[in-house]
Amino acid sequence: MAKSKTVLPAVFRGLAKYSKTFNIEAGPLRASGVPAILVGVTGIVLASGVAGALVKVGNGLPETLRELRGFVEALRTQPKARLAP
């Protein structure tokens, strides 16, 4: 029991030092310490959610992309230049 009382503060001191040195800089986004760790974890969770969603709708994705391409072409202000046959 006495050993666990001395080990636990040492573990927390080590985690505190690690969290202070953790930095994320991506464009205008800068975070350090605990907020940087939270941003990193949030990114991992979002990536896992997107991957899960892609797995669920994987079969219908090619058709959706074809429809999206047609939609974007319909919204263009200038018609696409085509060569005469």
Secondary structure in CASP SS format (residue, H / E / C, confidence):
PFRMAT SS
TARGET T0000
AUTHOR 0000-0000-0000
METHOD secondary structure of the structure
MODEL  1
M C 1.00
A H 1.00
K H 1.00
S H 1.00
K H 1.00
T H 1.00
V H 1.00
L H 1.00
P H 1.00
A H 1.00
V H 1.00
F H 1.00
R H 1.00
G H 1.00
L H 1.00
A H 1.00
K H 1.00
Y H 1.00
S H 1.00
K H 1.00
T H 1.00
F C 1.00
N E 1.00
I E 1.00
E E 1.00
A E 1.00
G C 1.00
P C 1.00
L E 1.00
R E 1.00
A E 1.00
S E 1.00
G C 1.00
V H 1.00
P H 1.00
A H 1.00
I H 1.00
L H 1.00
V H 1.00
G H 1.00
V H 1.00
T H 1.00
G H 1.00
I H 1.00
V H 1.00
L H 1.00
A H 1.00
S H 1.00
G H 1.00
V H 1.00
A H 1.00
G H 1.00
A H 1.00
L H 1.00
V H 1.00
K H 1.00
V C 1.00
G H 1.00
N H 1.00
G H 1.00
L H 1.00
P H 1.00
E H 1.00
T H 1.00
L H 1.00
R H 1.00
E H 1.00
L H 1.00
R H 1.00
G H 1.00
F H 1.00
V H 1.00
E H 1.00
A H 1.00
L H 1.00
R C 1.00
T C 1.00
Q C 1.00
P C 1.00
K C 1.00
A C 1.00
R C 1.00
L C 1.00
A C 1.00
P C 1.00
END
